[in-house]
Amino acid sequence: MEEINRFFHDPGQSFFLFGPLGTGKSTWLSRHYKEALIIDLLSPDVYRSYAAKPERLKEVLDGQRPGRTIVIYEIQKVPHLLDVVHQLMEQHAGWRFILTGSSSRKLKRSGVDLLAGRAVLKTMHPFMAAELGGRFSLRESLNTGMVPLVFSSSSPQDVLKTYAALYLTEEVQMEGLIRNMGGFSRFLEAISFSHGTILNVANIARECQVERKTVEGYVSVIEDLLLSFRIPVFSRRAKRHLASHPKFYYFDSGVFRSLRPSGPMDAAQEIDGAALEGLVAQHLRAWIAYRGDVCNLFYWRTKSGNEVDFVVYGQDTFYAIEVKNSLQIHPKMLNGLTAFRQDYPEAQLCLLYRGEESLKVKDILCQPCEEFLRNLTPEKPIPVEA
């Protein structure tokens, strides 16, 4: 497959690089650090040697030339290696460490210090549409998502079918994170119905026939494994009674589709709508992460039912974005944005839909979702101006 340039950039110092399995961390590093010393903890032999004796890292590096870059893949496999890395960074200022991971759970549970701020935390996300250029297809991305491992496969649907199972085997079962794997598998399907909606833990617990606290633990597990994320309600200077619970999303639209059961009673429009909203969400998260601005992703919902899918807010950033899986614009679709504008006239507003024309309705830009995603790049502000 032809090389695809990513928007992720070298931060110029030691860093952690976290991201879900298959998002291209190893590919990016292998292209940019050809001369680096590689320590791959996914290799059974390498894992055993460092798990048994983390201080072996010091012995290995004592035999290397000064100022070398050291890449350690999947650092969460041996969390106590971080203690050794921390010591080496203090003793050898010229050495640079790049530590990758597809899970932060074991690091958190071990209580290890993430190098006391000596390494910045960066994240790798699924492809953005602008990275793919002409290869991007909105229809295909809604079905199979944007995970590089899946996108580059000759059989993306087959890879998607095994993706969740790979996580269950490699991360959940191997690390002993879950005792009841059957209940956890039911949970992964049950929570897929919450994709793009306010998370109701009690309902999911009833569906899975497990205790509420168990479901809360499951949610924490999949977030730490980077399989999902939640976005909170935007409540700054709130003038109305607002919802209090966060919205839930799987990290990729294709992964969501692979876990979401469907049958005769499931409307394709409903599933497509959730996938479209999630696709926009994952793009906005990547835009924020790669841009480096201090801003965050929220949603807005009043107790009376007015809602805006996404609010991007930061020091110099304030956008309100609504997503509709519709070929036509109907005035009532703009009710949430109109209400938001009344409370926050400073915000830039935009509605994304499945049509092909950019329009202005009620002085709000309505633009094709595909066009928006293609034009969304970290080097530029969010494209919401006509």
Secondary structure, DSSP 8 states (H G I E B T S, - for coil): ------S----SS-EEEE--TTSSHHHHHHHH-TTSEEEETTSHHHHHHHHH-TTHHHHHHHTS-TT-EEEEE-GGGSTTHHHHHHHHHHH-TT-EEEEEES--HHHHHHT---GGGSSEEEE--S--HHHHGGG--HHHHHHH-S-HHHHTSS-HHHHHHHHHHHHIIIIIITTT--S-HHHHHHHHHHGGGGBTEE--HHHHHHHHTS-HHHHHHHHHHHHHTTSEEEE-B--TT--S-B--S-EEEESSHHHHHHHS---TTS-HHHHHHHHHHHHHHHHHHHHHHHH--SEEEEEEEBTTS-EEEEEEEETTEEEEEEE---SS--GGGGHHHHHHHHH-TTSEEEEEESSS--EEETTEEEEEHHHHHHH--TTS------
